[in-house]
Amino acid sequence: MRNNSFLLSLVLVLAMFSCNNNTQTSMMRNVTGKAGEMVIVIAPELWDASVGSALKAVFSQAQFGLPQDEPLFSVINIPREAYGDIFKTSRNIVEINLTNAEASGIVYRRNVHAHTQAMVVITAGNQQALEQLVNDNHDQLIGFFLGAERERLSKNYEKYQNKVVRDRLEEHFGITMNVSPGFTIDEVKEDFMWIRFETPDISEGLLVYTYPYEDDSTFTREYLLAKRNVVLHNNVPGPTEGSYMSTEMELPVQFNILKKNGNYAAEMRGLWTVENDFMGGPFVSLSVLDLLKNRILTIDGYVYAPGTNKRDLIRQVEAMIHSVNFINQTDMDKLNKQYIE
């Protein structure tokens, strides 16, 4: 239940972002800090108490689907007296206010001190009420800030997009997607495309493939995993003879149903491995129902970066995946109203 409510929160947050008035933010400074950083403005005595523990449980929890534990956000806590200009342009900010006033609640704000900034102000009259607000709004808080992180990446990829890859995706699959510069098309088949970014230290990839939509059983964890493993076996060889990419089935794979631009969709994330070899890393995939062509479109992103933190790398891939749009979405909207809504 938590996974589904979290995804709904993330979708709603992303919709909120699109309604912002760009005119008011065009002259603002850009946000500061590294991707994934979170500044929490809080009194030291609250940080060391149950309120701080609740905040840590939300924002410092382990990111799902990574081979080694990495926190959801890299948290920096500072007292209010130290909250000067150097911190006010931080990309993600949580302000904790303990007040005698009757006002109590959570306010979600954007672009307060810097362009693309995400800020949450949590106010209550006592520590117990503050802790309760944090615990009760766990999913919304995560969704708000993860949505901001994804939006920043997606806007950068749109601004400096890879036109060669974008044009080929539109021609071959009838979709658009914002792909980072540096990615190149490695292989193209009738229903499969492999897009890669390679350096001596890391490898990022996007696997785009389609297959016929048969019935509702398509959108189950078991079906999508089985299809994924067949596609990987047939199209993504490993470095040694007889090796190939697959899903690590001994560890949990997160599965969620959602809507993508009004289309029925499913997202999975977990770990991939190479059969008959010793490679692996995180993956995230998005499968979307294309009612016009009676097919499933899947975009599967992966990261290989031995000895390197992978949280921000997989988020880069995820932002590209979730920028996907069908070029005939207007026609699909008519069918979606008949069969999905």
N, C-alpha and C positions, 0 to 999 in steps of 0.2 A: 504493500500500500504506500509506503514512504517513497519508493522509486517513482510510482505513477504520479503522486502529488508533487514531487520535486520537478518532474518533467513539465507538468501543467504550469507550475510556478515559473519555470524557465521560459516557456512559450509566452506566458502573459507578460513577463518582464521584457522580452525581446519586442513584443508588440508595443509596449509603453515607450521603448527607446525610439521607435520609428516615428513617434508623434512629436518629438522634441522640436522646438523652434530653432532651426539652424542659424537664423539671422542673429539671435541674441548671443550665440556662442562663437560666431565666426572670428571675433576679435580677441577671444580669450587665449591665455597661455595654454600650452599643451601640458598634459599630465606628466608628472615626474615619477621616478622609481622604476623598478624592474617588473616585468610581467609576473603576476601572481603574488605581488606584495600587498599586504594589508596593514594599514595603520589603525590601531585602536587607541582612541583618546580616553583614558580612564584613570581615576585616582588610584594610587598604589594600593591603598587599603581594600579597594574593591577588586583590583586585579588579583590580589592574594586571597580573596574570599571566594564564596560559592559563585558569585557573578562571573569572576574571571574564569573559574573552572568551566562554567557553562559556555562562555565564549570560546575557550580553547577547544571544548568538545565539538563545537560547530566548525570553526575555521581552521583548526590545526589537526583535524582528523585526517587519517590516511586517504589519499586519492585512490579510488578503486581502479583495479586493472593495471597496476604497475608491478614489475618484478621485485622491486625493493620499495619499502615504505617511503613515501614522500608526502608532506602535508598538503592539504587542499590549498592552503594559502601560506605564504611565508609571513608570519605575524610579527609586527613591531608594536609593542605597547609603550605609550608615552604618557606622562601626566599632563594635565591641562596647562600648567604653567610653562611647559616646554613646547606647547603646540603653537609654534610661530610660523612665519611665512615659509620656512624651509619644508614644513610638513603639509601645509595647507593645499599644495598643488598635487599631493600624492594621488595616485590613480584610484585607490580604494580606501575609504575612510569609514570607521565606525566611531561615533561619539556616544559615550555613556554619561547620562546626566542623572544624578540623584538630587531631587529637588523637593522642597516642601509644598510646592504648588500642586493643585489638583490635576494638572495636565499629566497624562500618562499614555504611552503608546509608542509606536514606531513610525517614523517619517522616512520615506525613501526619496532621495533627491539626486538630481543629475546636474553636471556642469555648474557646480557652485563656485569653485575657485579656479577651475581649469576645464578645458575642452575634453570631453569624454570621461570626465570624472564621475565616479559612483560614490554616493555617500548615504549612510544610514544614521539617523539620530534616534537613540533609544532613551526614553525618559520615564521615570517612575519615582514614587515617593519613598520607597524603601528598597532594601536589597532583595528581599524575597520577590517583590513585584518585578524588579529588573530581571532577576533570574527566570521568572515565569515567562516574561515576554520573549526572552532569548529562546527558551526551550519550546514554547508554543509556535514560534515562527521559524524554526530550524530550516525547513525546506525553502521558504520564501527568501530568507537571508542568503542562503547558498545560491539559489537561482538568480537573485538580483546581481550578485557580484560575478558569478560565472558568466551570466549573460553579458555583462559589461566587458569582461575579458574577451569573450568571443567576438563581440561587436567591433572592438578596437582592431583585432586581427583581420576580420573580414573587410573592414573599410580600407585597411592598408593594402590588402590583396586586390581589392577593387580598384584602388587608385593606381597601383603599380602592377596591374594584372599581366599575366602571361598570355598575350594575344594569340600566339601560335597554338597553345594548348586549348584555349577557350574556343577558337574557331573550329578546331578539329572535333571537340566534344559536341559542338552545336551541329556540325555536319554529320557526325557519325551516330549520335544518340538523341539529337533533338533537345539538348539541354544546354544551359549555361552554368558556369561555375568559376568562381574567382580563385585562380591557382597562382601561387607565389612564383615570381621570377626564379629561374634556376632549375625548375622542373622540366623534364624532357619526356617525350613519348618514347617508350622503350619497345612496345609491341602493340599491334592492332590486329584484331580478328573481327569477324562479323558481329559477334556479341560480347567482345572483351577488349579492354584497353588497359595497358599498364603504364602509369606515369610515375617517374622517379626523380628523386634528388639525391645525388651521391657525393659524398666527400670522403677523405681517408678515415674520418672518425665516425660519421653517422650516415644512415640511410633512411630516407622517408619515402613512402610510396603510396600511390592511390590506385586501387584496382576498381575499374568501372565495368560492370557486366549486367546483362539482362537475360531474362528467361521467361517463358510463358507463365501467366497467372492462371492457376487451375481452380482453386476454391479457397475458402476461408482458412483451411488448414495450412496454407502457405505462411500465414503470419503466426507461426508458433516458433518457439525457441528451437525445438527439435528439428523442424523442417529447415529453417534458415541456417542452422549450424551444419546440417547434413549437406545442403546445397553449397555452402561456403567451402566445406572441405573438399567437395568434388571439384569445384572451380579451381581452388588452390592446387590440388593434386595435378590437374591437367594443364595448368598455365604458369605456375610459379615454381620452377625448379630451384633446388638448393645448390650449394657450391660443389658438392661431390656427386658422383654418379649414383643414381637411385634415390637421391634426397629430394625433398619437396616441402613447401610450406604447408602447415596444417594448424588447427586450433588446439591449444593445450586443454585437453578435456579433463585433466585431473584436478583442475582448479575452477572456481566458479566463473561463469560467464553471465554478466548482467544483461537482462533483457527487458525492454520497455516498449509499450505501444504508445504512439503519439500521432499527431497530425503534422504534416510538413506542407505549408502553404495550402492547407485545406485538403491535402491528400492523405489517405491512410498510410501509415508508415510504422516501421519498427526500428529500434536502435539496439545494437549489441556492443558490449565492450568486454575485453578480457585480455588474455595473453595468447600469442601465437608461438609456434615452435617449428623447427625443421626436422621432419622425420629422417632418421638415419644420419643425423648430424647434430651439432651442438649450438645452434643459433636460436634466438628467441627475443621477444619484446612485447610491448603493448599494441593492441589494435582497437579500432572503433569502426563500426559499420552502420550505414543507414540504408534501409531497404524501403522503397516508395512504390506504391501502387499507381501504375499508369493505366487508367481505365480506357483511354482512347485507343491504346495499342494492345490492351489486354496483356500487359507484361509487368514484371517486377524489375525496377531499376535499383541496383545495389552499388553503393560506393563504399569501398572498404579501404581504410587508411591504416598504415602501420608505421612503426618506428623501430629501427635497429641502431642502438648506440651503447655498445658495451662500455662499462666503466663510467657512464655519464648519466646524470639525472635526466629523466625522460618526461616529467610532468608537462613542462612547457612545450616540448617537442610534439607530444601527442595532441596538445591543445591547438597547436598550429595546424596540424592535419585535420583535426575536428572542425576548425573554423572554415577550412576550405570545403569540406564535405557538406556542411550545413548551409553553404552559400548556393547550393544547387537550385536551379529553377528549370521547369519545362518551358520551352518556347511557345507551346500551345496551351499554356495554363488556363487561358480564358475559356477555351472550349472544354477543358477538363472540369472547370468549375461547374459547368452546367450538368455534367454527368455526376459529379460528386453530390450535388444537391438531390439528385434522384436516388442514388444508390448508397450514399454514406450518411448523410445528415439525418 
